[in-house]
Amino acid sequence: MAKATKSITDIVCDYLKKQKLSPIPVQTLNEEVEATRYFGGDLKEFITAAKTLGAKGVFVETLYLEEDEFFYDSGMDDEEYMALYGNDDCCDGQCTCGKCKDKKGKKAKDDDSDVDGVWFEPEDLDGLDLTLLKPQMAKYLDRIGEACGVRLTVPGVDHLEVELFADWYDEFAELVDEASEAIEVDPNDALMQAQAIFEAEEAAAAKAKKTVKIAAHPPKSGKKTAKKNKK
């Protein structure tokens, strides 16, 4: 069996260990915040790393489940959206110049996956209620404002940081990821599913309001029977 070739990371880490230095796995999630290094291990490993860095204390920040986590967020702000889609054509949808293809190099009207002749991008569904795609998420609505995790930070010029979450939040986050992925794979299909579930919920609510409740009354002969018994 051929011996597995070590990656450059493994080679460097092995060298660091020989030099009596502990390699600490991190990843850069935000290039603009270069001073923050995200730890790639578990809590026990994080504590070891903190001690290795000579930390005398660790910042602990409580994280809470927020309402906006139940709504889709593409991560694109208004300026980015306008820069990408704000000037897709110059002929008001009726191309006569031959230059009005969208940013993806195809005309929306030529796509077979449109809804009512409109092609949606994931960014168009920003703010969509994800519970309409994953009804299971609704059971977490009562947990809004509840502590769902902690952020630990080793202070220093470069901040070493790790986030730990409760098991229930991990389950919630997985549902969010699944719903978001459905939007990103096929925005139009996701929108149709959301509309169908919304309409079904509206119909069920309307039906419930129309239900007439019949009040229960005691039998009219009740008092007479009592009088007869007294005799």
LINTARA-V453116 format. One record per run of one state. SS is the DSSP state (A for helix, B for strand, O for the rest). FROM is the first residue (numbers start at 0). LEN is the number of residues. If there is no record, write none. Layout:
<<SS | FROM | LEN> <SS | FROM | LEN>>
This chain:
<<O | 0 | 7> <A | 7 | 11> <O | 18 | 7> <B | 25 | 2> <O | 27 | 8> <B | 35 | 4> <O | 39 | 3> <A | 42 | 10> <O | 52 | 6> <B | 58 | 6> <O | 64 | 2> <A | 66 | 4> <B | 70 | 1> <O | 71 | 6> <A | 77 | 8> <O | 85 | 22> <A | 107 | 3> <O | 110 | 4> <B | 114 | 1> <O | 115 | 2> <B | 117 | 1> <O | 118 | 3> <A | 121 | 4> <O | 125 | 3> <B | 128 | 1> <A | 129 | 3> <O | 132 | 2> <A | 134 | 9> <O | 143 | 3> <B | 146 | 8> <O | 154 | 4> <B | 158 | 7> <O | 165 | 1> <A | 166 | 19> <O | 185 | 1> <A | 186 | 24> <O | 210 | 11> <A | 221 | 9> <O | 230 | 1>>
